[in-house]
Amino acid sequence: MKKVIIRKTEEIENWRRNINREINFIPTMGNLHNGHIKLISTAKNDNSNINLVSIFVNPLQFDNKLDLENYPKTIDNDVKISFANGADAIFIPSTEDIYPPNNKNIKFLKASIELSSTLCGLNRIGHFDGVCTVVYRLLNLIKPKNLYLGEKDWQQLLILKNLILTKKLNVAVKSIPTERDFDGIPLSSRNIHLSRKERKLIRFFSNELLEAKTIFQQEKKISLKAIIKKLSAEKISIEYLEHLNPYTLQKVRVEDNISLLAGAIRCGETRLIDHVFLMKRRPIIAIDGPAGSGKSTVTKLIAKKLKLLYLDTGAMYRALSWLLIKENIDYKKCGNLQNIFKNISIVFKSNNNSHHDVFINNYCVTEEIRSQEINSIVSKISSIKEVRKFLVEEQRKIGESGGLVAEGRDIGTTVFPYAELKIFLTASIDERAKRRKSDKQSKDSQEIDLDTLKEHIKKRDFDDSNREISPLIKANDAIEVITDGYSINEVVDKIIDLYNNKIPKETQI
């Protein structure tokens, strides 16, 4: 399509009505750098939507008139950069277009008090209100499908996500990790104002944050006092340095796996911010749900796409059930089970088809554990206290370093209660029976009775939900995903979107 520059709000409304594709929106204040380029190119590569870049220096974001006047303006170069990196259209409105005088229809918004009353919000009074006001105005004018933002302004990103949620806007937020310059400092339009000495100071500050991240990976702790002491020794003016929960921006808790180390300093007249994310382990996705809801298929695909370890806990219970039956072990007599478990090894190995085979005591049981015989007995065996204790311990050992997606019936409630993303995947009994029938007939020429399958599923649901040990329940913080009417790929994409919306991109690198 022809690349266009739009300058009036009425023009953008006409332009939007004449296109037949969804819009990716990249808002900027100009003076574009490699961080903006990454946003534009990411939007271009993500999908076939039309990419619209806006260039507007929002006066409501400035509490200092001189700062507004000195903000670098490089419109001609910004246009070239935008078009060269994937923009289809550029919106360059005037202040009067965005905030028409005496127009009572313009809503001046307030940012979330909880998210804006800390970090940058402490000294930049009204700044985030201005951000919310302009972005809300632009979103209503442009009506994009996706909004692309950088994680460098993490607090702003959280506030805008909250705005979209509270205003119930149908916009997906896509973020990219902080882009850094050759010397490690985060790219910013304000860097142009830095003298050589000031750049040296910001480089020292950023390197201290990155060093703290390295130390945290080894020791799982940081000392704000030690960092502040080193910064002060370099005569660096610290506005704030905080260790916080990355989602609430409140003081970090002991149980928080991912935390935020964020700071702001002043170099001459220029104020600069930086942050790093600290992790005790890599993120975990826990997917629970009843039998036949598609957990295994969905989890395998998510693991492959996100390059995470796939932990099939259901296969572990099935493998153990298979062994107990094969060895004629009376699992109802629990006294000897603990001794038996000492000699049991369950491992997963990748096969030539990029799938995982299940081995118990070096015997591959991938196909055998999916039999109807195992289906009818696994729920009873998995309800045995000694069995669950043994396998939960094994699963937690695997998950100590994180970086996995696990599925089962008590993953989010018992095995990994602190998983970063918990999904409760479910479907109607009719839908699950149809899937199980189709799956079994693809492997077995024998005709499967649909009503019989429904009864099996109902009984399995009852057994799983009413067992005494770790019953099948939805965790309080789990997101329910109902798969009726959706393809496997649609379900996978939805969960990956939830993961990307929850987990900072920087931690996924």
C-alpha positions in Angstrom: 0.0 0.0 0.0 1.0 3.6 -0.5 2.9 5.1 2.5 1.1 8.2 3.9 1.7 11.0 6.4 -1.4 12.1 8.3 -1.6 15.3 10.2 -5.2 15.9 11.1 -7.6 13.9 13.3 -10.3 13.9 10.7 -7.8 12.6 8.2 -6.9 9.6 10.3 -10.6 8.8 10.7 -11.0 8.8 6.9 -7.8 6.8 6.5 -8.9 4.2 9.0 -12.3 3.7 7.3 -10.6 3.1 3.9 -8.2 0.3 5.0 -9.3 -3.4 5.3 -6.7 -4.6 7.8 -6.1 -4.4 11.5 -3.7 -1.7 12.8 -0.5 -2.1 14.8 0.1 1.2 16.6 3.6 2.5 17.8 3.3 5.8 19.7 6.4 7.9 20.0 7.5 11.5 20.9 10.0 11.6 18.0 13.8 11.7 18.0 13.7 8.1 17.1 16.5 5.7 18.0 17.2 2.0 17.8 14.7 1.3 20.5 11.9 2.8 18.3 13.3 1.0 15.3 13.0 -2.3 17.2 9.4 -1.5 18.0 8.5 -0.7 14.4 10.3 -3.7 12.9 8.8 -6.0 15.5 5.3 -4.9 14.6 6.1 -5.4 10.9 7.4 -8.9 11.5 4.7 -10.0 13.9 1.8 -10.0 11.5 0.3 -8.6 8.3 -1.4 -5.7 9.9 -0.9 -2.1 8.9 1.8 -0.3 11.0 1.0 3.2 12.1 3.7 5.3 13.9 2.6 8.5 15.7 5.0 11.4 16.4 3.6 13.7 19.1 5.5 15.6 21.9 2.8 15.5 24.6 2.9 18.7 26.7 0.9 17.0 29.5 3.9 14.8 30.2 6.1 17.7 31.1 6.1 19.4 34.5 8.9 21.7 33.4 8.3 24.2 30.5 12.0 24.4 29.7 12.2 20.6 29.5 9.3 20.7 26.9 11.0 23.4 24.9 14.3 21.6 24.8 12.9 18.2 23.9 14.7 17.2 20.7 12.6 17.4 17.5 13.8 15.7 14.4 10.7 15.2 12.3 12.3 14.8 8.9 14.7 12.1 10.1 12.0 10.4 12.1 9.8 10.1 9.0 12.7 8.5 7.1 13.5 6.1 9.9 9.8 5.1 10.3 9.2 4.3 6.7 12.5 2.6 6.3 11.8 0.1 9.1 8.2 -0.9 8.3 5.8 1.9 9.0 2.9 2.1 6.5 1.6 5.4 7.8 2.8 8.2 10.2 0.5 10.4 12.2 2.0 13.8 13.1 -0.8 15.8 14.8 -0.5 19.2 16.3 -1.2 20.0 20.0 -4.5 21.7 18.9 -5.5 18.5 17.0 -5.0 16.3 20.0 -6.3 18.8 22.6 -8.8 21.1 20.7 -9.4 24.3 22.7 -12.8 24.3 24.5 -13.5 20.7 23.4 -15.4 19.2 26.3 -15.2 15.7 24.8 -11.5 15.4 25.6 -11.2 13.2 28.7 -8.3 14.2 31.0 -7.5 10.9 32.8 -5.9 10.0 36.1 -3.4 7.1 36.2 -3.8 4.3 38.6 -2.9 5.7 42.1 -1.3 2.4 43.2 1.0 2.2 40.1 1.8 5.9 39.8 2.5 6.9 43.4 6.0 5.3 43.4 9.2 5.4 41.5 9.0 8.2 38.8 5.5 9.2 40.1 7.0 10.5 43.3 8.7 13.5 41.7 7.0 13.8 38.4 3.6 14.8 39.6 0.9 14.5 36.9 3.3 12.9 34.4 1.5 9.6 34.2 -1.9 11.3 34.1 -0.6 13.1 30.9 0.5 9.8 29.5 -2.8 8.1 30.1 -4.7 11.1 28.6 -2.8 11.2 25.3 -2.7 7.4 24.8 -6.4 7.1 25.5 -7.1 9.9 23.0 -4.8 8.2 20.4 -6.3 4.8 20.9 -9.8 6.1 20.5 -8.8 7.9 17.3 -6.8 5.0 15.7 -8.6 2.0 17.2 -5.6 -0.4 16.7 -5.6 -4.1 17.3 -2.1 -4.0 18.9 -0.2 -1.4 20.8 3.6 -1.7 20.8 5.5 -0.3 23.8 9.1 -0.6 25.1 9.8 -2.2 28.5 12.4 0.6 29.2 9.6 2.6 30.6 8.3 -0.3 32.7 6.2 1.7 35.1 4.5 3.5 32.2 3.9 0.1 30.5 2.1 -1.2 33.7 0.0 2.0 33.9 -1.1 1.8 30.3 -2.0 -1.9 30.6 -4.1 -0.9 33.6 -5.7 1.9 31.6 -6.6 -0.5 28.8 -8.0 -3.0 31.3 -10.1 -0.5 33.3 -11.4 1.2 30.2 -12.2 -2.2 28.6 -10.4 -1.3 25.4 -10.0 -4.1 22.8 -6.3 -3.6 22.4 -3.5 -6.1 22.9 -0.3 -4.7 24.4 2.9 -6.0 22.8 6.2 -5.1 24.5 9.9 -5.4 23.6 12.8 -5.6 26.0 15.0 -2.5 26.8 17.4 -1.8 24.0 20.8 -0.7 25.1 23.6 1.3 23.4 27.1 0.0 22.8 28.2 1.0 26.3 25.3 -0.6 28.1 23.1 2.4 28.8 19.4 2.2 27.8 18.6 4.0 24.6 16.6 7.2 25.2 15.7 10.3 23.2 17.3 12.4 26.0 20.7 10.8 25.7 21.5 13.5 23.1 21.8 16.0 25.9 24.5 14.1 27.8 28.1 15.4 27.9 30.9 12.9 27.9 31.2 13.1 31.7 27.5 12.7 32.2 27.4 9.7 29.9 30.2 8.1 31.9 28.1 8.5 35.0 25.0 6.9 33.5 27.2 4.1 32.1 28.5 3.5 35.7 24.9 3.5 37.0 23.6 1.0 34.3 26.6 -1.2 34.8 26.0 -1.4 38.5 22.4 -2.5 37.9 23.6 -5.1 35.4 26.2 -6.3 37.9 23.6 -6.6 40.6 21.6 -8.8 38.3 24.6 -11.1 37.8 25.3 -11.3 41.5 21.6 -12.0 42.2 21.6 -15.0 39.7 24.4 -16.5 41.9 23.4 -15.4 45.4 19.7 -14.8 45.1 20.0 -11.5 47.1 21.1 -7.9 46.6 22.1 -5.0 48.9 20.6 -1.7 48.0 22.9 0.0 50.5 26.0 -1.4 48.8 24.8 -0.2 45.4 23.9 3.3 46.7 27.3 3.6 48.4 29.1 2.8 45.2 27.0 5.3 43.2 27.4 8.0 45.8 31.2 7.5 45.8 31.0 8.5 42.1 29.1 11.7 43.0 26.0 10.3 41.2 22.8 12.1 42.1 20.3 9.4 43.0 16.6 10.2 42.8 15.5 6.7 43.8 16.7 3.1 43.8 14.1 0.5 44.7 13.7 -3.3 44.8 10.1 -4.0 44.1 7.5 -6.5 42.9 7.4 -5.9 39.1 3.6 -6.0 38.8 2.4 -4.1 41.9 5.5 -1.9 42.3 5.2 -2.5 46.1 8.1 -3.8 48.2 9.3 -7.2 47.0 8.1 -10.3 48.9 10.0 -13.4 49.9 7.9 -15.5 47.6 8.4 -13.3 44.6 10.4 -15.1 42.0 10.7 -12.2 39.6 11.5 -8.8 41.1 12.4 -5.3 39.7 15.5 -3.3 40.6 14.8 0.2 39.3 16.5 3.5 39.7 16.6 7.1 38.5 19.6 9.5 38.5 20.2 13.0 37.4 23.1 14.0 35.2 23.3 17.8 34.9 19.8 18.8 33.7 19.0 15.4 32.3 17.1 12.8 34.3 17.6 9.2 33.3 16.0 5.9 34.4 17.1 2.3 34.2 16.1 -1.1 35.6 16.8 -4.8 35.5 14.7 -7.8 36.4 16.0 -10.2 38.9 15.0 -13.9 38.9 15.5 -16.7 41.4 14.6 -19.2 38.6 13.2 -19.0 35.1 9.4 -18.7 34.8 7.0 -21.6 35.1 3.7 -22.1 33.3 1.3 -24.5 35.2 -1.6 -25.9 33.2 -4.3 -27.7 35.1 -7.6 -29.1 33.9 -9.8 -32.2 33.6 -9.0 -35.3 31.5 -9.5 -34.8 27.7 -9.3 -31.0 27.8 -6.3 -31.0 25.5 -3.7 -30.2 28.1 -1.0 -32.5 26.7 -1.2 -31.3 23.1 -1.4 -27.7 24.1 1.4 -27.9 26.6 3.7 -29.6 24.1 3.2 -26.9 21.5 3.6 -24.1 24.0 6.9 -25.6 25.3 8.2 -25.9 21.7 7.2 -22.3 20.7 8.6 -20.7 23.9 11.6 -23.1 24.1 10.6 -24.3 27.5 11.0 -27.8 29.0 7.8 -29.8 28.7 6.9 -31.6 31.9 4.1 -34.2 31.4 3.2 -35.0 35.0 0.2 -37.0 33.9 2.6 -39.3 32.0 4.6 -39.8 35.2 1.4 -41.0 37.1 0.5 -43.2 34.1 4.0 -44.7 33.9 4.0 -45.5 37.6 0.5 -47.0 37.3 1.7 -49.1 34.4 4.7 -50.4 36.4 2.6 -51.3 39.4 0.2 -53.3 37.2 3.0 -54.9 35.3 4.9 -56.0 38.4 1.7 -57.1 40.1 2.3 -54.8 43.0 -0.7 -54.4 45.3 -0.9 -50.7 45.4 -3.6 -50.9 48.1 -1.0 -52.0 50.6 0.9 -48.7 51.0 3.4 -49.9 53.5 5.9 -51.1 51.0 5.5 -48.4 48.4 8.1 -46.1 49.8 10.7 -48.8 49.5 9.6 -49.6 46.0 9.9 -46.0 44.9 13.5 -45.9 45.9 14.3 -48.1 42.9 12.1 -46.3 40.4 13.4 -43.9 37.7 11.1 -41.9 35.5 12.7 -39.8 32.7 11.7 -38.0 29.5 13.8 -38.3 26.4 13.4 -36.5 23.0 12.7 -38.8 20.1 13.4 -38.4 16.4 10.0 -36.7 15.9 10.8 -33.9 18.3 8.4 -35.4 20.9 9.2 -36.8 24.3 9.2 -40.5 25.1 8.5 -41.7 28.7 10.8 -44.2 30.2 10.3 -45.9 33.5 13.3 -48.0 34.7 14.8 -47.6 31.2 11.7 -49.1 29.5 9.8 -46.9 27.0 6.1 -46.8 27.9 5.0 -43.9 25.7 2.2 -45.9 24.0 1.3 -48.4 26.7 0.4 -45.7 29.2 -2.4 -44.4 27.0 -4.4 -47.6 27.1 -7.9 -47.9 28.5 -6.6 -50.1 31.2 -4.4 -47.3 32.5 -7.2 -44.7 32.0 -9.4 -46.7 34.3 -6.9 -47.1 37.1 -4.6 -44.0 37.1 -7.0 -41.8 39.0 -7.1 -44.3 41.9 -3.4 -44.8 42.0 -2.7 -41.0 41.7 -4.9 -40.5 44.8 -2.6 -42.6 47.0 -0.8 -40.4 49.4 2.6 -42.1 49.0 2.4 -42.0 45.2 1.6 -38.3 45.1 4.3 -37.4 47.6 6.9 -39.3 45.6 6.0 -37.8 42.2 5.4 -34.3 43.5 8.9 -34.3 45.0 10.3 -35.6 41.6 8.4 -32.9 39.7 9.6 -30.1 42.1 13.2 -31.3 41.6 12.8 -30.9 37.8 11.2 -27.4 38.3 13.9 -26.0 40.7 15.6 -24.1 37.9 12.2 -23.2 36.2 12.0 -22.7 32.5 9.2 -25.2 32.0 5.6 -25.7 31.2 3.9 -28.4 33.2 0.4 -29.9 32.9 -1.7 -32.1 35.2 -4.5 -31.8 37.7 -2.7 -30.2 40.7 0.2 -28.3 39.1 -0.9 -24.8 40.0 -2.3 -25.8 43.4 0.2 -28.3 44.8 3.3 -28.8 42.7 4.1 -25.2 41.6 1.8 -22.9 43.6 4.1 -20.0 42.8 4.1 -20.5 39.0 4.1 -17.2 37.2 1.2 -18.2 34.9 -1.5 -20.6 35.9 -4.0 -21.9 33.4 -7.1 -24.0 34.0 -7.8 -25.6 30.7 -11.2 -27.1 30.3 -14.0 -28.1 27.8 -17.5 -29.5 28.0 -17.9 -33.3 28.5 -19.4 -33.6 25.0 -16.3 -31.8 23.4 -13.8 -33.9 25.4 -15.6 -37.2 24.5 -15.5 -36.3 20.8 -11.8 -35.5 21.0 -11.0 -38.7 22.9 -13.1 -40.7 20.4 -11.2 -39.2 17.4 -7.9 -39.6 19.1 -8.5 -43.3 19.9 -9.9 -44.1 16.5 -6.8 -42.6 14.8 -4.7 -45.2 16.8 -7.2 -48.1 16.9 -9.5 -49.4 14.2 -12.0 -50.5 16.9 -15.2 -48.4 17.0 -15.5 -46.4 20.3 -18.9 -45.7 21.8 -19.3 -42.0 22.5 -21.7 -42.4 25.4 -19.3 -44.9 27.0 -16.5 -42.3 26.7 -18.7 -39.6 28.3 -19.4 -41.9 31.2 -15.7 -42.6 31.6 -14.9 -38.9 31.6 -17.7 -38.1 34.1 -16.4 -40.7 36.4 -12.8 -39.6 36.0 -13.9 -36.0 36.7 -15.7 -37.1 39.9 -12.7 -39.2 41.1 -10.2 -36.4 40.4 -12.3 -33.7 42.0 -13.2 -35.7 45.1 -10.0 -37.4 46.0 -8.6 -36.6 49.4 -5.1 -35.7 48.3 -4.6 -32.8 45.9 -8.1 -32.9 44.3 -8.6 -31.3 40.9 -9.6 -27.7 41.6 -8.9 -24.4 39.9 -6.3 -22.3 41.7 -7.5 -18.9 42.9 -5.1 -17.1 40.6 -5.5 -19.4 37.6 -7.0 -18.1 34.3 -9.7 -20.4 33.0 -9.5 -21.1 29.3 -12.5 -22.9 27.8 -11.5 -24.6 24.5 -14.9 -25.5 23.0 -15.0 -24.2 19.5 -11.4 -23.2 19.3 -8.6 -24.9 17.4 -5.5 -26.2 19.1 -3.4 -23.4 17.6 -5.9 -20.7 18.8 -5.7 -22.0 22.3 -1.9 -22.2 22.2 -1.7 -18.6 20.9 -4.0 -17.3 23.6 -1.9 -18.9 26.4 1.3 -17.6 24.8 -0.2 -14.1 24.7 -1.1 -14.4 28.4 2.5 -15.5 29.1 4.0 -12.6 27.1 1.6 -10.2 28.8 2.7 -11.4 32.2 6.4 -12.1 31.8 8.8 -9.3 30.9 10.5 -9.9 27.6 13.9 -9.3 29.1 13.5 -12.4 31.3 12.7 -14.5 28.2 16.0 -13.8 26.4 
